[in-house]
Amino acid sequence: MDDEVSDDEFIGYPCFEFNTALAPDRNDTRCVHCRKYLTVQCEYLEQFLEDDLDGG
């Protein structure tokens, strides 16, 4: 639950592609549920890493 609350700003990006390895009820457009999340395919990788480095 804490994981989902902390990622509220990363919802609904137009590049979202659901990670089909997850349960279907996780298809909520949160970036943490995207198949590209934290990969080199992610257009916003630097933004996620900056957020993590800032303690977010």
N, C-alpha and C positions, 0 to 999 in steps of 0.2 A: 504494500500500500504506500509506504513512504517513497518508494521508487517512482510510483505514478504521480504523486503529488509534486515531487521535485522537478518533474519533466513537463509541467503544465504549459510552459512557454513553447515547447517543441511539439505542437499539435497542428495537423492540417497542412503541412507543407505540400506543395503541388507535386513534388517528386516522390511522394510516398508510394511504396510498393510493399504490400503486406508480406511478411515472412511466413510462408505456408508451413514452416516447421512448428509454428505456434498453434495453440488452440484457436478455432475460428472466432471465439468470443473476444479475442485480443485484437481483432481487426477494428481499431478505433482511431486510426490515423496518427497515433502517437509515434514519434520518431523512434523510440526504443523498440517498437514492433515492426519497423521497416527492415526489409531484407538487406538494405544498403547501410544501415546504421553502423557507424564506426568502422567502415571499410573504405578503401580508396575510391570506391564508386560513389560515395556520399558527397554531394555537392557542398554540404555544410559541415564537413568534418572539422575544419579549423574552428568553427563556432562552438562545436561540442567540446573540443579539447580545451579551448579558452575557458569555457564555463567550468570544466572540471578543474583546471589549474587555479581558477579564482576561488575554489572551495564551494562551488554551487552544486 
